[in-house]
Amino acid sequence: MTGLHAMHMIIGLGILTVLTVMADRGRFNPQYYNPLEVSGLYWHFVDIVWIFLFPLLYLIGGRYMGGGR
């Protein structure tokens, strides 16, 4: 799961880098900003999924796997 999360973070960082370059070149204005909004939704989706997966898999799951007493 950590590798899957890392892959999505790398994709997100790539998207954010492209958007930063596009914004620097003046591609966005008050009428056209949809790529910024959609990429923000993607980034926060990955965050929210990780907030739930981390406790489930590593904090709670660790107690029930591997020879607990």
N, C-alpha and C positions, 0 to 999 in steps of 0.2 A: 504494500500500500504506500509505503514511503516513496518508492520509485515512481509509482503512478502519480503521486502528488508532485514529485519533483518534475516529471515530464510536463504536467499541466502548468507548473510555475514557469518552466523554461519557455513554453509556448506563450504564456501570458507576458513574460518579460520581452519576448520578441515582438509581440503585438504592441506593447507599450513603447518600445523603441521606435517602431515604424510610425506610430502616431505622434511621437515627439518630433521626429523629423518632418512629418507632414505639417504639424502645427508650426514648426519653425519656418517652414516655407509659405505659411499663410493660406493653407488649404481649407481651413475651417472659418466659419463666420456665424453670426447669430441665426442664419437661415439653414446652414448645413453643419451639423455637429453630431449626426447620428452615429458615425463610427466611434466617436469618443464615448458616447453613452453606452453603446453595446459592449465595448471592450471593458468598461467599468463594471457592467453587469456580469460579464464573464469572470473578471478578477475576483469579485466578491462572492460569486458562486463557488469558486475554488476555495476561498477562505471559509465559507460556511460549511462546506462538505468536510473540510479538514477539521474544523472545530468539533464536529460530531464524530468523525472517524478516529481521531487521536485518542479521546477517552475510551471509546468502545474497544478499540483494538489493543492499545498499549497499556492503559491503566486498569480497566476492568478485566479485559481478556487475559492479562498476564497472571491474574490470580487463579484462573480456572484451568490454565494449561501448564504442563510441565511439573507435575508431582507436588501440587499443593497439599497441605495437611488438613 
